[in-house]
């Protein structure tokens, strides 16, 4: 190899490198992602090099079975996430036993790996800065504000409220530092991390609320099951049957009254016409019968009349009528707003809808 370290240096610089054929892994210092369940500081270290004047590959690893051949070295990396580390980090951790710096315990998420992103210190700092509770916009750890370990005497709700308030202080301090308004895309990206943190905290609050409320919901469902179907719903069903019979009766009574009124009006009209003919007078105008009063059942709650239920038979006709009014009814406006939001969240932008 003309420069056995070239690919390793390119990886440190964030370049996507073609590692070449099997059995020819580049020389350099690398770390491997710990197995699931292990601590990040337990990540394995691997050093690979060629002796001066020889192409024979050498390997040292901090864990596992020593690799003695080039193919065994390939097997170490096969199926594992790995990242290049600079010489000074290797010497600090291996030779002097120092702990891993925080940025060297971060790993690319799957979406970045798929996109061909290469791990670098700059990427790690930006990744850590995505949690403004624990790191500033440069990825440096926060030591005071945003501590995730609030006083033990705080209840979970007050502890989370304190964290939200702490993030609010961070946002205020950062905005004061940049003059209160965004001027660059980088500043917008930084503020987006705060927005994301607020969303994370909102999700924590929602989930914690669900967990705390669930026992009450379970007990409430038990009470519902005890009283609704076996007791209340039977009364509802019985009342519905009686109301149906009452409606049938009142409808028949109303029809009988209308028929009697019509007959009386017709008899009056004929009598008036006969009288006019006998006395050679013009035929009088007879008013049409008045609509009789609806039949009421004494003692029936709700005004003494079986209540009617109205259902829409033609949605287009009914909606057209409502929209033709001088002002859209508030109930309809609320319903349409909810429907527009639901459709918009599913990616459908409808005519007449504005996103706010």
C-alpha positions, 0 to 999 in steps of 0.5 A: 500500500502506498499509504495504508492510512489514507482511507482511515483519514478520509473517514475521519474527515467525513468522506464515504470510503470504498473499503475495497475487497475482502481481506484488505481492510484499511489500516487505522483506529476504529470503534465498534457499536456495543451489542444491544443492552451494553453500555456505550462506554463498553464499545470495542476498539480495534487497531489495524496496521501493516508493518514497515515493508510488509503488506501483512495485516496486523490487528489488535482489539480490546475485546473478543477473540484476537484476529490473526488473518485478514479474513478474520479482521473482516469478520470483526466488522461484518454486520457491525456499525463502526467509526474511525477514531483519531490517534489521540482518542485511541491513546487516551482510552487505551494507553492512559485508561481515560474515559470516552469523551461523550461525542465518541459515544454517539452513533449514527441512526439507521436513516443517516447510515442509509443516506450514506452519512459518515460519523464525524465529531461535527455530526456528533456535536450537532446530534448532542445539541438536538437535546437542548436540556443537556447540551448547548447549540455547539454540543457542549454539556450543560451543567446548570440549567436543564438538569434532568434530575430535579429535587426528589421532593418534586412530584412527577408533574411538577418535575416535568413542569420544571423541565419545561420552564428550564427549556423556556429559560434556555430559549429566552437566553438564546433568543436574547443572544441573537437579538430576538429574531432569526437571521440565518438558516443555522439559527432556524435549525437551532431553534427547531431543536428547542421546538422538538424538545417542547414536543418531546416534553409534551409527549412525556406529559401526555404519556404520563397522564395516560399512565396515571389516569388509566386505573381510574379509567379501568375503574370507570369502565367497571362501573359503566359495565355494572350500570349501563347494559344490565340496568340503564340501557334496559330502561332506555329500551323500555322507554323507547318502546313506549314512546313508539306506541305513543307516537303511533297514537298521537300521529293517528289522533292528529290525522283523525283531527285533520280529517274531521276538520277537513270534513267540517270545513267542507260541510260549511263550504257546501252549506254556504254555497247552497245558501248563496244559491237560494238567495241569489248571492255570490258564493262566500269565501270559506277559510281553509281549516286550521291545523289542529293542535298536536295531540299531547299526552298528559304526564309525559316528561319533556313537554307532554309530547313524544319528541321527534327525531330529525335525520338528514335524507339529502345531505347535499340539499341540507348542506346547500341550504345551510351554506346559503344562509347569511351566516354559517351556523357555528356548529357547522363551522366547528364541524367543517374546521375539524374535518379540514384539520383531519384531512390536512393531517392526512396530506389532503389540502381541500379548496377553501382551506388555509393552513395556520 
